[in-house]
Structure formats: C-alpha cells, structure tokens
C-alpha cells in the first residue's frame, strides 16, 4: 500500500489508494471490484454440535444443524433431570445451522448454581441428542 505524499500548498491525503491499471486520460478512472457472495449450505444431517465455551461462566452457546424444517425443542436440565429452562419449545425452524445462547438462568430469570447441566435437543419425531455443560460461577 502506498500513501499520498504530503506537499506544501496541497491538501494532505492520508490513507491507502490503488494504482489504476488502465488509465483513461481526460476521463474519470475506474477500478473494477469483484464482490463474492457466500452461499450458506443446508446441513445434510441432524447434528448437535455442542456448546462453547464449556465450562462457562456467564453464558454459553449451543449449536445444532437441521437438514429440513422441523419443530425443535431445546431444554436445559440439572443433573437430577429437573427442567431448568426451555430455550425452544416445539418452535418450527427452517433447515440450517443454529446457535442458541443460554445465560445460566432458570425459567424465572434467577441465576442457577455452579454445576453440571444437561441440554436435550429434540427435532421432529425422529431426532434427539443430549449434551453436557459445566457452569462455574
């Protein structure tokens, strides 16, 4: 990258500039720019990707993939199997990759205690998976 030189009597230009490959004397120059689009791909299979960070302090993100539109439930339980918080309740989600954040609070908004928690992802009638996470306060 080149910088414009500072000279007496001229405004100072600061910043990067590009050299024009095909100058057009007497007319405005143009620089061609390529803009690429990233296309999101639909996942091929159901997948519970886990959570991160793990262990966590304030919050954690649970990631999962859906290959088609399905009703999804995502529920956090304590190690005794008691429901702590429902993050998705039979919510219809389109095919794609998802990230859901849990803030370490119960259904009433109270912070839960340090410990190990389980989360269960259910999608439609045919898929369910369980993950484990540790909260450290």
WOFEN-V198776 format. One record per backbone hydrogen bond with DSSP energy under -1.0 kcal/mol. NH is the residue of the N-H (numbers start at 1). CO is the residue of the C=O. E is the energy in kcal/mol with one decimal. If there is no record, write none. Layout:
# WOFEN-V198776
{{NH,CO,E} {NH,CO,E}}
This chain:
# WOFEN-V198776
{{10,7,-1.3} {27,24,-2.2} {47,65,-1.6} {49,63,-2.1} {52,61,-1.8} {56,134,-2.6} {60,102,-2.1} {61,52,-2.7} {62,100,-3.6} {63,50,-2.9} {64,98,-2.0} {65,47,-2.8} {66,96,-2.6} {70,93,-2.0} {72,91,-2.7} {73,122,-2.8} {74,88,-2.2} {75,120,-2.1} {76,85,-3.3} {77,118,-3.6} {78,82,-2.2} {81,78,-2.1} {84,76,-3.2} {85,76,-1.6} {87,74,-3.1} {88,74,-1.5} {91,72,-2.5} {93,70,-2.6} {96,66,-2.1} {98,64,-3.2} {100,62,-2.9} {102,60,-2.8} {106,110,-2.7} {107,84,-1.6} {109,106,-1.8} {112,104,-2.5} {115,135,-2.0} {117,133,-3.1} {118,77,-2.5} {119,131,-2.3} {120,75,-2.6} {121,129,-2.8} {122,73,-2.8} {123,127,-2.4} {124,71,-2.5} {127,123,-1.2} {129,121,-2.1} {131,119,-2.6} {133,117,-2.9} {135,115,-3.1} {136,56,-3.0}}
